[in-house]
């Protein structure tokens, strides 16, 4: 049983638009991730155990979740890219 449709079953335009969405999501999430991580590290270093009680570890878990979302967006982008490149090469007669 197949849960995810294969990228080869989509139209080129749909793949390109999906690649654009994944790329934007990855870029935005990565910048946001770096800013949040720097602020969290600064907060934890400055306030120590008080920062942990005030939710510093919860925010660290949120940063980890954003990292997984960013990784999923990158993998989606690369999947669309590889499929589009392979279609382009097969249309040109390359191997």
N, C-alpha and C positions, 0 to 999 in steps of 0.2 A: 504494500500500500504506500503510495507516494503522498506525502503531506505538502511538500513544496513543489510548485511547478518548475520545470527546468528553465534556465534562462534562454535556451535555444527556442523555446516555444513562444517568446514574446516578439513583438514587432520592434524594429530598429529604433523607431521614435520613442516608444515606451521605455526601452532600455536606456536610451540617451537621457530622457527626462528623469528616470530613476537614478542614473549615475549622477546627474546634477543635484538632485535632492540629497542623495547620500553624501556627496562632496561638501555641500553647504552645511549639512548637519555635522559632519566630521570636523570641518573647520571651525564652526561656531562653538561646538562642544569642546574642542581642544583648547581654544583660547580661554573659554570660561573655566575649564578644568585647571589650567595653569594658574589663573588668577585666584581661584578658590583654594587651591593647594598652598600657594604662597601665603595667603591670608591665614589659613588654618595653622600652618606650621609656625607662623609668627605669633599667633594667638596662644598656641600651646606652649611655645618657648617662653613667652612673656609671663603668662599667668599660671603655668604649671597645673597643680591639682585642681585649682579653682576652675580652670578652663575645661578640665575633664568633667567636673560636676555641672558646668553650664552648657554642656552639649558638644564639646570639642570632638569627642569620639563619634558621636552621632553624625556630625558633619564630615568626619573622616570616612565613615561608611558611605555617606552620600557621594563623596568625591570618588570613592571606589566604584559605586554604581554608575556614575557619569563616565568613568573610564571604560567600563564594559559597554556602555551605549556607544561611546566613541569608537571602540574597537569593532562593534557590530556595524556601524556606519562605514568604517574603512573597508571591512570585508565585503559589504554590499557594493561599495564603489569599485573595488578591484574585481569582483565577480562580473559586474556590468562591463567594465573596461576590457577584461579578457575576452568576453563573449563578442563585444563589438570589434575588437582587433582581429579575432579569428574569422569573423564574417567578412571583414574588409579584405583580409589576406586571401580567403577562399574566392572572393569575387574577382580579385586581381589575378588569380591563378597561381599564387605562391603557396608553398607548403608550410 
